[in-house]
Amino acid sequence: MTFKNLSKRGQKEMTTNQPPVKKRWLNIEELAQEYGFSKSSQYQLRKSKQIPFSQIKASSKSNKNNGSVRYDRLLIDAWLEENRAV
């Protein structure tokens, strides 16, 4: 652990040498950015039930869309390992 001076008043910020914590649940945009799956590829994989995902249903009061798609990073990592090319 290290400390870094933030101001002349002697306030210090604590920093660690550990990598940042990655969030477990990813939305469509985050999966595209972090894993490289385009939105259209994700749609096709979800439609054919080839990729693990969760659908959060929209409330009946809100008919804007069918809900939100979320991907569990742990399941995506395991799915990628199972389906990797040798």
C-alpha positions in Angstrom: 0.0 0.0 0.0 1.2 3.5 -0.8 0.0 7.0 0.0 -0.1 9.9 -2.3 -0.3 13.6 -1.3 -3.5 15.2 -2.6 -3.1 18.8 -1.3 -0.9 21.1 0.7 -3.0 20.3 3.8 -1.5 16.8 4.0 -4.5 14.9 2.9 -3.5 11.5 1.6 -5.1 9.0 -0.7 -4.5 5.4 -0.1 -3.6 3.3 -3.2 -3.0 -0.4 -3.5 -1.1 -2.4 -6.0 -4.1 -4.7 -6.6 -5.9 -4.7 -10.0 -9.3 -2.9 -10.0 -12.3 -5.1 -9.2 -14.3 -6.0 -12.3 -18.1 -5.9 -12.0 -19.8 -9.3 -12.3 -22.8 -8.4 -14.4 -22.3 -6.8 -17.8 -24.8 -5.2 -20.1 -24.8 -5.5 -23.9 -22.4 -2.6 -24.4 -20.0 -3.7 -21.7 -19.8 -7.3 -23.2 -19.1 -5.8 -26.6 -16.4 -3.6 -25.2 -14.7 -6.1 -22.9 -15.0 -9.3 -24.9 -15.4 -8.1 -28.5 -18.8 -9.5 -29.2 -20.8 -7.2 -31.5 -24.3 -6.4 -30.5 -25.6 -8.3 -33.5 -23.5 -11.3 -32.7 -24.8 -11.2 -29.1 -28.4 -11.1 -30.4 -27.8 -14.1 -32.7 -26.1 -16.1 -29.9 -29.0 -15.3 -27.4 -31.6 -16.1 -30.0 -30.0 -19.6 -30.7 -29.5 -20.0 -26.9 -25.7 -20.5 -27.4 -24.5 -17.9 -24.9 -25.5 -17.7 -21.2 -27.5 -14.6 -20.3 -30.2 -13.3 -18.0 -33.2 -11.3 -19.0 -34.5 -8.7 -16.5 -38.2 -8.4 -17.3 -39.6 -4.9 -17.6 -42.4 -3.9 -15.3 -45.9 -4.1 -16.7 -46.2 -0.3 -16.3 -43.3 0.2 -18.5 -43.8 -1.2 -22.0 -40.8 0.6 -23.5 -38.9 -2.6 -24.1 -38.9 -6.3 -23.2 -36.4 -5.8 -20.3 -32.6 -5.7 -20.0 -30.1 -8.3 -20.9 -27.3 -9.0 -18.5 -24.3 -11.3 -18.8 -22.7 -13.0 -15.8 -18.9 -12.6 -16.3 -18.2 -15.9 -14.5 -20.6 -17.8 -16.8 -19.2 -16.0 -19.9 -15.6 -16.9 -18.9 -16.6 -20.5 -18.3 -18.5 -20.6 -21.6 -15.5 -19.2 -23.5 -13.3 -21.9 -22.0 -15.7 -24.7 -22.9 -16.1 -23.4 -26.5 -12.5 -22.4 -27.3 -10.9 -23.6 -30.5 -8.0 -26.0 -29.9 
